[in-house]
Amino acid sequence: MQMMLADSHRGLSLVVDLALDRLMAPAAILIALMIGGVLGYELVQLFGPAAGSPYQL
């Protein structure tokens, strides 16, 4: 019984590790894209052609 519990715990740990490995790369890419989008938006607002007002001539 003890061996079965140890093996099932090891198997569950492997499943969790594989699931995290499959989720971490897309999550990191998604977070990096969101941060890049926010930074890009802020830079456009700061240095864009109409920095004062969008309707200013």
mmCIF file of the N, C-alpha and C atoms, coordinates in Angstrom:
data_MODEL
# 
_entry.id   MODEL 
# 
loop_
_atom_site.group_PDB 
_atom_site.id 
_atom_site.type_symbol 
_atom_site.label_atom_id 
_atom_site.label_alt_id 
_atom_site.label_comp_id 
_atom_site.label_asym_id 
_atom_site.label_entity_id 
_atom_site.label_seq_id 
_atom_site.pdbx_PDB_ins_code 
_atom_site.Cartn_x 
_atom_site.Cartn_y 
_atom_site.Cartn_z 
_atom_site.occupancy 
_atom_site.B_iso_or_equiv 
_atom_site.pdbx_formal_charge 
_atom_site.auth_seq_id 
_atom_site.auth_comp_id 
_atom_site.auth_asym_id 
_atom_site.auth_atom_id 
_atom_site.pdbx_PDB_model_num 
ATOM 1   N N  . MET A 1 1  ? 0.830  -1.199 0.000   1.00 0.00 ? 1  MET A N  1 
ATOM 2   C CA . MET A 1 1  ? 0.000  0.000  0.000   1.00 0.00 ? 1  MET A CA 1 
ATOM 3   C C  . MET A 1 1  ? 0.874  1.264  0.000   1.00 0.00 ? 1  MET A C  1 
ATOM 4   N N  . GLN A 1 2  ? 1.927  1.216  0.799   1.00 0.00 ? 2  GLN A N  1 
ATOM 5   C CA . GLN A 1 2  ? 2.823  2.368  0.873   1.00 0.00 ? 2  GLN A CA 1 
ATOM 6   C C  . GLN A 1 2  ? 3.477  2.636  -0.477  1.00 0.00 ? 2  GLN A C  1 
ATOM 7   N N  . MET A 1 3  ? 3.864  1.577  -1.183  1.00 0.00 ? 3  MET A N  1 
ATOM 8   C CA . MET A 1 3  ? 4.482  1.713  -2.495  1.00 0.00 ? 3  MET A CA 1 
ATOM 9   C C  . MET A 1 3  ? 3.493  2.310  -3.487  1.00 0.00 ? 3  MET A C  1 
ATOM 10  N N  . MET A 1 4  ? 2.219  1.901  -3.398  1.00 0.00 ? 4  MET A N  1 
ATOM 11  C CA . MET A 1 4  ? 1.208  2.422  -4.311  1.00 0.00 ? 4  MET A CA 1 
ATOM 12  C C  . MET A 1 4  ? 0.989  3.913  -4.083  1.00 0.00 ? 4  MET A C  1 
ATOM 13  N N  . LEU A 1 5  ? 0.965  4.336  -2.822  1.00 0.00 ? 5  LEU A N  1 
ATOM 14  C CA . LEU A 1 5  ? 0.794  5.757  -2.521  1.00 0.00 ? 5  LEU A CA 1 
ATOM 15  C C  . LEU A 1 5  ? 1.990  6.566  -3.006  1.00 0.00 ? 5  LEU A C  1 
ATOM 16  N N  . ALA A 1 6  ? 3.178  6.042  -2.833  1.00 0.00 ? 6  ALA A N  1 
ATOM 17  C CA . ALA A 1 6  ? 4.373  6.750  -3.291  1.00 0.00 ? 6  ALA A CA 1 
ATOM 18  C C  . ALA A 1 6  ? 4.379  6.876  -4.811  1.00 0.00 ? 6  ALA A C  1 
ATOM 19  N N  . ASP A 1 7  ? 3.999  5.796  -5.501  1.00 0.00 ? 7  ASP A N  1 
ATOM 20  C CA . ASP A 1 7  ? 3.969  5.841  -6.960  1.00 0.00 ? 7  ASP A CA 1 
ATOM 21  C C  . ASP A 1 7  ? 2.884  6.775  -7.473  1.00 0.00 ? 7  ASP A C  1 
ATOM 22  N N  . SER A 1 8  ? 1.731  6.800  -6.817  1.00 0.00 ? 8  SER A N  1 
ATOM 23  C CA . SER A 1 8  ? 0.663  7.681  -7.280  1.00 0.00 ? 8  SER A CA 1 
ATOM 24  C C  . SER A 1 8  ? 1.032  9.142  -7.041  1.00 0.00 ? 8  SER A C  1 
ATOM 25  N N  . HIS A 1 9  ? 1.716  9.408  -5.925  1.00 0.00 ? 9  HIS A N  1 
ATOM 26  C CA . HIS A 1 9  ? 2.159  10.774 -5.659  1.00 0.00 ? 9  HIS A CA 1 
ATOM 27  C C  . HIS A 1 9  ? 3.188  11.208 -6.693  1.00 0.00 ? 9  HIS A C  1 
ATOM 28  N N  . ARG A 1 10 ? 4.087  10.309 -7.045  1.00 0.00 ? 10 ARG A N  1 
ATOM 29  C CA . ARG A 1 10 ? 5.102  10.616 -8.053  1.00 0.00 ? 10 ARG A CA 1 
ATOM 30  C C  . ARG A 1 10 ? 4.443  10.850 -9.414  1.00 0.00 ? 10 ARG A C  1 
ATOM 31  N N  . GLY A 1 11 ? 3.439  10.046 -9.740  1.00 0.00 ? 11 GLY A N  1 
ATOM 32  C CA . GLY A 1 11 ? 2.732  10.211 -11.003 1.00 0.00 ? 11 GLY A CA 1 
ATOM 33  C C  . GLY A 1 11 ? 1.971  11.524 -11.057 1.00 0.00 ? 11 GLY A C  1 
ATOM 34  N N  . LEU A 1 12 ? 1.341  11.890 -9.938  1.00 0.00 ? 12 LEU A N  1 
ATOM 35  C CA . LEU A 1 12 ? 0.612  13.157 -9.884  1.00 0.00 ? 12 LEU A CA 1 
ATOM 36  C C  . LEU A 1 12 ? 1.579  14.329 -10.021 1.00 0.00 ? 12 LEU A C  1 
ATOM 37  N N  . SER A 1 13 ? 2.738  14.208 -9.396  1.00 0.00 ? 13 SER A N  1 
ATOM 38  C CA . SER A 1 13 ? 3.743  15.254 -9.500  1.00 0.00 ? 13 SER A CA 1 
ATOM 39  C C  . SER A 1 13 ? 4.205  15.409 -10.952 1.00 0.00 ? 13 SER A C  1 
ATOM 40  N N  . LEU A 1 14 ? 4.362  14.303 -11.638 1.00 0.00 ? 14 LEU A N  1 
ATOM 41  C CA . LEU A 1 14 ? 4.764  14.342 -13.046 1.00 0.00 ? 14 LEU A CA 1 
ATOM 42  C C  . LEU A 1 14 ? 3.687  15.005 -13.898 1.00 0.00 ? 14 LEU A C  1 
ATOM 43  N N  . VAL A 1 15 ? 2.432  14.679 -13.627 1.00 0.00 ? 15 VAL A N  1 
ATOM 44  C CA . VAL A 1 15 ? 1.334  15.278 -14.391 1.00 0.00 ? 15 VAL A CA 1 
ATOM 45  C C  . VAL A 1 15 ? 1.280  16.783 -14.157 1.00 0.00 ? 15 VAL A C  1 
ATOM 46  N N  . VAL A 1 16 ? 1.439  17.205 -12.907 1.00 0.00 ? 16 VAL A N  1 
ATOM 47  C CA . VAL A 1 16 ? 1.419  18.637 -12.600 1.00 0.00 ? 16 VAL A CA 1 
ATOM 48  C C  . VAL A 1 16 ? 2.604  19.339 -13.259 1.00 0.00 ? 16 VAL A C  1 
ATOM 49  N N  . ASP A 1 17 ? 3.786  18.716 -13.208 1.00 0.00 ? 17 ASP A N  1 
ATOM 50  C CA . ASP A 1 17 ? 4.958  19.316 -13.858 1.00 0.00 ? 17 ASP A CA 1 
ATOM 51  C C  . ASP A 1 17 ? 4.765  19.452 -15.362 1.00 0.00 ? 17 ASP A C  1 
ATOM 52  N N  . LEU A 1 18 ? 4.213  18.442 -15.996 1.00 0.00 ? 18 LEU A N  1 
ATOM 53  C CA . LEU A 1 18 ? 3.973  18.518 -17.441 1.00 0.00 ? 18 LEU A CA 1 
ATOM 54  C C  . LEU A 1 18 ? 2.932  19.584 -17.767 1.00 0.00 ? 18 LEU A C  1 
ATOM 55  N N  . ALA A 1 19 ? 1.895  19.681 -16.953 1.00 0.00 ? 19 ALA A N  1 
ATOM 56  C CA . ALA A 1 19 ? 0.866  20.698 -17.189 1.00 0.00 ? 19 ALA A CA 1 
ATOM 57  C C  . ALA A 1 19 ? 1.455  22.096 -17.039 1.00 0.00 ? 19 ALA A C  1 
ATOM 58  N N  . LEU A 1 20 ? 2.285  22.286 -16.018 1.00 0.00 ? 20 LEU A N  1 
ATOM 59  C CA . LEU A 1 20 ? 2.906  23.602 -15.835 1.00 0.00 ? 20 LEU A CA 1 
ATOM 60  C C  . LEU A 1 20 ? 3.864  23.926 -16.973 1.00 0.00 ? 20 LEU A C  1 
ATOM 61  N N  . ASP A 1 21 ? 4.593  22.930 -17.444 1.00 0.00 ? 21 ASP A N  1 
ATOM 62  C CA . ASP A 1 21 ? 5.493  23.168 -18.575 1.00 0.00 ? 21 ASP A CA 1 
ATOM 63  C C  . ASP A 1 21 ? 4.720  23.576 -19.815 1.00 0.00 ? 21 ASP A C  1 
ATOM 64  N N  . ARG A 1 22 ? 3.552  22.991 -20.007 1.00 0.00 ? 22 ARG A N  1 
ATOM 65  C CA . ARG A 1 22 ? 2.762  23.332 -21.195 1.00 0.00 ? 22 ARG A CA 1 
ATOM 66  C C  . ARG A 1 22 ? 2.080  24.682 -21.059 1.00 0.00 ? 22 ARG A C  1 
ATOM 67  N N  . LEU A 1 23 ? 1.853  25.155 -19.836 1.00 0.00 ? 23 LEU A N  1 
ATOM 68  C CA . LEU A 1 23 ? 1.151  26.420 -19.627 1.00 0.00 ? 23 LEU A CA 1 
ATOM 69  C C  . LEU A 1 23 ? 2.092  27.611 -19.456 1.00 0.00 ? 23 LEU A C  1 
ATOM 70  N N  . MET A 1 24 ? 3.305  27.374 -19.006 1.00 0.00 ? 24 MET A N  1 
ATOM 71  C CA . MET A 1 24 ? 4.190  28.486 -18.688 1.00 0.00 ? 24 MET A CA 1 
ATOM 72  C C  . MET A 1 24 ? 4.644  29.261 -19.924 1.00 0.00 ? 24 MET A C  1 
ATOM 73  N N  . ALA A 1 25 ? 4.982  28.575 -21.001 1.00 0.00 ? 25 ALA A N  1 
ATOM 74  C CA . ALA A 1 25 ? 5.461  29.277 -22.198 1.00 0.00 ? 25 ALA A CA 1 
ATOM 75  C C  . ALA A 1 25 ? 4.365  30.160 -22.807 1.00 0.00 ? 25 ALA A C  1 
ATOM 76  N N  . PRO A 1 26 ? 3.138  29.666 -23.034 1.00 0.00 ? 26 PRO A N  1 
ATOM 77  C CA . PRO A 1 26 ? 2.109  30.565 -23.563 1.00 0.00 ? 26 PRO A CA 1 
ATOM 78  C C  . PRO A 1 26 ? 1.746  31.693 -22.605 1.00 0.00 ? 26 PRO A C  1 
ATOM 79  N N  . ALA A 1 27 ? 1.759  31.414 -21.307 1.00 0.00 ? 27 ALA A N  1 
ATOM 80  C CA . ALA A 1 27 ? 1.461  32.470 -20.334 1.00 0.00 ? 27 ALA A CA 1 
ATOM 81  C C  . ALA A 1 27 ? 2.539  33.544 -20.365 1.00 0.00 ? 27 ALA A C  1 
ATOM 82  N N  . ALA A 1 28 ? 3.799  33.146 -20.457 1.00 0.00 ? 28 ALA A N  1 
ATOM 83  C CA . ALA A 1 28 ? 4.888  34.121 -20.516 1.00 0.00 ? 28 ALA A CA 1 
ATOM 84  C C  . ALA A 1 28 ? 4.814  34.955 -21.797 1.00 0.00 ? 28 ALA A C  1 
ATOM 85  N N  . ILE A 1 29 ? 4.479  34.313 -22.907 1.00 0.00 ? 29 ILE A N  1 
ATOM 86  C CA . ILE A 1 29 ? 4.340  35.040 -24.171 1.00 0.00 ? 29 ILE A CA 1 
ATOM 87  C C  . ILE A 1 29 ? 3.179  36.023 -24.088 1.00 0.00 ? 29 ILE A C  1 
ATOM 88  N N  . LEU A 1 30 ? 2.061  35.595 -23.524 1.00 0.00 ? 30 LEU A N  1 
ATOM 89  C CA . LEU A 1 30 ? 0.897  36.472 -23.395 1.00 0.00 ? 30 LEU A CA 1 
ATOM 90  C C  . LEU A 1 30 ? 1.199  37.666 -22.499 1.00 0.00 ? 30 LEU A C  1 
ATOM 91  N N  . ILE A 1 31 ? 1.871  37.434 -21.386 1.00 0.00 ? 31 ILE A N  1 
ATOM 92  C CA . ILE A 1 31 ? 2.222  38.532 -20.487 1.00 0.00 ? 31 ILE A CA 1 
ATOM 93  C C  . ILE A 1 31 ? 3.198  39.492 -21.164 1.00 0.00 ? 31 ILE A C  1 
ATOM 94  N N  . ALA A 1 32 ? 4.172  38.959 -21.894 1.00 0.00 ? 32 ALA A N  1 
ATOM 95  C CA . ALA A 1 32 ? 5.129  39.824 -22.592 1.00 0.00 ? 32 ALA A CA 1 
ATOM 96  C C  . ALA A 1 32 ? 4.440  40.668 -23.663 1.00 0.00 ? 32 ALA A C  1 
ATOM 97  N N  . LEU A 1 33 ? 3.483  40.081 -24.378 1.00 0.00 ? 33 LEU A N  1 
ATOM 98  C CA . LEU A 1 33 ? 2.752  40.850 -25.393 1.00 0.00 ? 33 LEU A CA 1 
ATOM 99  C C  . LEU A 1 33 ? 1.896  41.933 -24.761 1.00 0.00 ? 33 LEU A C  1 
ATOM 100 N N  . MET A 1 34 ? 1.281  41.634 -23.631 1.00 0.00 ? 34 MET A N  1 
ATOM 101 C CA . MET A 1 34 ? 0.464  42.646 -22.958 1.00 0.00 ? 34 MET A CA 1 
ATOM 102 C C  . MET A 1 34 ? 1.326  43.789 -22.440 1.00 0.00 ? 34 MET A C  1 
ATOM 103 N N  . ILE A 1 35 ? 2.474  43.470 -21.862 1.00 0.00 ? 35 ILE A N  1 
ATOM 104 C CA . ILE A 1 35 ? 3.381  44.519 -21.377 1.00 0.00 ? 35 ILE A CA 1 
ATOM 105 C C  . ILE A 1 35 ? 3.902  45.346 -22.552 1.00 0.00 ? 35 ILE A C  1 
ATOM 106 N N  . GLY A 1 36 ? 4.241  44.687 -23.650 1.00 0.00 ? 36 GLY A N  1 
ATOM 107 C CA . GLY A 1 36 ? 4.693  45.418 -24.834 1.00 0.00 ? 36 GLY A CA 1 
ATOM 108 C C  . GLY A 1 36 ? 3.615  46.321 -25.397 1.00 0.00 ? 36 GLY A C  1 
ATOM 109 N N  . GLY A 1 37 ? 2.381  45.849 -25.394 1.00 0.00 ? 37 GLY A N  1 
ATOM 110 C CA . GLY A 1 37 ? 1.276  46.672 -25.874 1.00 0.00 ? 37 GLY A CA 1 
ATOM 111 C C  . GLY A 1 37 ? 1.051  47.901 -25.010 1.00 0.00 ? 37 GLY A C  1 
ATOM 112 N N  . VAL A 1 38 ? 1.110  47.721 -23.703 1.00 0.00 ? 38 VAL A N  1 
ATOM 113 C CA . VAL A 1 38 ? 0.931  48.856 -22.796 1.00 0.00 ? 38 VAL A CA 1 
ATOM 114 C C  . VAL A 1 38 ? 2.071  49.855 -22.956 1.00 0.00 ? 38 VAL A C  1 
ATOM 115 N N  . LEU A 1 39 ? 3.305  49.346 -23.035 1.00 0.00 ? 39 LEU A N  1 
ATOM 116 C CA . LEU A 1 39 ? 4.438  50.255 -23.225 1.00 0.00 ? 39 LEU A CA 1 
ATOM 117 C C  . LEU A 1 39 ? 4.363  50.973 -24.569 1.00 0.00 ? 39 LEU A C  1 
ATOM 118 N N  . GLY A 1 40 ? 3.988  50.254 -25.611 1.00 0.00 ? 40 GLY A N  1 
ATOM 119 C CA . GLY A 1 40 ? 3.848  50.880 -26.920 1.00 0.00 ? 40 GLY A CA 1 
ATOM 120 C C  . GLY A 1 40 ? 2.774  51.952 -26.926 1.00 0.00 ? 40 GLY A C  1 
ATOM 121 N N  . TYR A 1 41 ? 1.643  51.660 -26.283 1.00 0.00 ? 41 TYR A N  1 
ATOM 122 C CA . TYR A 1 41 ? 0.564  52.644 -26.212 1.00 0.00 ? 41 TYR A CA 1 
ATOM 123 C C  . TYR A 1 41 ? 1.014  53.893 -25.457 1.00 0.00 ? 41 TYR A C  1 
ATOM 124 N N  . GLU A 1 42 ? 1.714  53.697 -24.350 1.00 0.00 ? 42 GLU A N  1 
ATOM 125 C CA . GLU A 1 42 ? 2.192  54.839 -23.573 1.00 0.00 ? 42 GLU A CA 1 
ATOM 126 C C  . GLU A 1 42 ? 3.228  55.649 -24.344 1.00 0.00 ? 42 GLU A C  1 
ATOM 127 N N  . LEU A 1 43 ? 4.103  54.967 -25.090 1.00 0.00 ? 43 LEU A N  1 
ATOM 128 C CA . LEU A 1 43 ? 5.091  55.701 -25.884 1.00 0.00 ? 43 LEU A CA 1 
ATOM 129 C C  . LEU A 1 43 ? 4.443  56.484 -27.011 1.00 0.00 ? 43 LEU A C  1 
ATOM 130 N N  . VAL A 1 44 ? 3.412  55.921 -27.632 1.00 0.00 ? 44 VAL A N  1 
ATOM 131 C CA . VAL A 1 44 ? 2.697  56.648 -28.683 1.00 0.00 ? 44 VAL A CA 1 
ATOM 132 C C  . VAL A 1 44 ? 1.996  57.864 -28.093 1.00 0.00 ? 44 VAL A C  1 
ATOM 133 N N  . GLN A 1 45 ? 1.419  57.701 -26.906 1.00 0.00 ? 45 GLN A N  1 
ATOM 134 C CA . GLN A 1 45 ? 0.766  58.838 -26.257 1.00 0.00 ? 45 GLN A CA 1 
ATOM 135 C C  . GLN A 1 45 ? 1.783  59.914 -25.883 1.00 0.00 ? 45 GLN A C  1 
ATOM 136 N N  . LEU A 1 46 ? 2.986  59.491 -25.502 1.00 0.00 ? 46 LEU A N  1 
ATOM 137 C CA . LEU A 1 46 ? 4.003  60.439 -25.061 1.00 0.00 ? 46 LEU A CA 1 
ATOM 138 C C  . LEU A 1 46 ? 4.700  61.129 -26.227 1.00 0.00 ? 46 LEU A C  1 
ATOM 139 N N  . PHE A 1 47 ? 5.076  60.364 -27.263 1.00 0.00 ? 47 PHE A N  1 
ATOM 140 C CA . PHE A 1 47 ? 5.865  60.913 -28.359 1.00 0.00 ? 47 PHE A CA 1 
ATOM 141 C C  . PHE A 1 47 ? 5.114  60.972 -29.681 1.00 0.00 ? 47 PHE A C  1 
ATOM 142 N N  . GLY A 1 48 ? 3.816  60.723 -29.670 1.00 0.00 ? 48 GLY A N  1 
ATOM 143 C CA . GLY A 1 48 ? 3.051  60.711 -30.904 1.00 0.00 ? 48 GLY A CA 1 
ATOM 144 C C  . GLY A 1 48 ? 2.966  62.075 -31.562 1.00 0.00 ? 48 GLY A C  1 
ATOM 145 N N  . PRO A 1 49 ? 2.488  62.117 -32.810 1.00 0.00 ? 49 PRO A N  1 
ATOM 146 C CA . PRO A 1 49 ? 2.418  63.392 -33.533 1.00 0.00 ? 49 PRO A CA 1 
ATOM 147 C C  . PRO A 1 49 ? 1.471  64.399 -32.881 1.00 0.00 ? 49 PRO A C  1 
ATOM 148 N N  . ALA A 1 50 ? 0.454  63.932 -32.233 1.00 0.00 ? 50 ALA A N  1 
ATOM 149 C CA . ALA A 1 50 ? -0.495 64.830 -31.574 1.00 0.00 ? 50 ALA A CA 1 
ATOM 150 C C  . ALA A 1 50 ? -0.412 64.618 -30.068 1.00 0.00 ? 50 ALA A C  1 
ATOM 151 N N  . ALA A 1 51 ? 0.737  64.979 -29.500 1.00 0.00 ? 51 ALA A N  1 
ATOM 152 C CA . ALA A 1 51 ? 0.959  64.716 -28.079 1.00 0.00 ? 51 ALA A CA 1 
ATOM 153 C C  . ALA A 1 51 ? 0.049  65.576 -27.202 1.00 0.00 ? 51 ALA A C  1 
ATOM 154 N N  . GLY A 1 52 ? -0.301 66.773 -27.663 1.00 0.00 ? 52 GLY A N  1 
ATOM 155 C CA . GLY A 1 52 ? -1.138 67.639 -26.840 1.00 0.00 ? 52 GLY A CA 1 
ATOM 156 C C  . GLY A 1 52 ? -2.590 67.254 -26.901 1.00 0.00 ? 52 GLY A C  1 
ATOM 157 N N  . SER A 1 53 ? -3.167 67.264 -28.094 1.00 0.00 ? 53 SER A N  1 
ATOM 158 C CA . SER A 1 53 ? -4.574 66.961 -28.265 1.00 0.00 ? 53 SER A CA 1 
ATOM 159 C C  . SER A 1 53 ? -4.737 66.260 -29.618 1.00 0.00 ? 53 SER A C  1 
ATOM 160 N N  . PRO A 1 54 ? -5.605 65.310 -29.717 1.00 0.00 ? 54 PRO A N  1 
ATOM 161 C CA . PRO A 1 54 ? -5.761 64.613 -31.007 1.00 0.00 ? 54 PRO A CA 1 
ATOM 162 C C  . PRO A 1 54 ? -6.349 65.506 -32.096 1.00 0.00 ? 54 PRO A C  1 
ATOM 163 N N  . TYR A 1 55 ? -6.988 66.626 -31.727 1.00 0.00 ? 55 TYR A N  1 
ATOM 164 C CA . TYR A 1 55 ? -7.615 67.502 -32.720 1.00 0.00 ? 55 TYR A CA 1 
ATOM 165 C C  . TYR A 1 55 ? -6.843 68.802 -32.916 1.00 0.00 ? 55 TYR A C  1 
ATOM 166 N N  . GLN A 1 56 ? -5.671 68.889 -32.343 1.00 0.00 ? 56 GLN A N  1 
ATOM 167 C CA . GLN A 1 56 ? -4.863 70.103 -32.478 1.00 0.00 ? 56 GLN A CA 1 
ATOM 168 C C  . GLN A 1 56 ? -4.220 70.135 -33.853 1.00 0.00 ? 56 GLN A C  1 
ATOM 169 N N  . LEU A 1 57 ? -4.239 71.301 -34.493 1.00 0.00 ? 57 LEU A N  1 
ATOM 170 C CA . LEU A 1 57 ? -3.634 71.461 -35.814 1.00 0.00 ? 57 LEU A CA 1 
ATOM 171 C C  . LEU A 1 57 ? -2.227 72.000 -35.719 1.00 0.00 ? 57 LEU A C  1 
# 
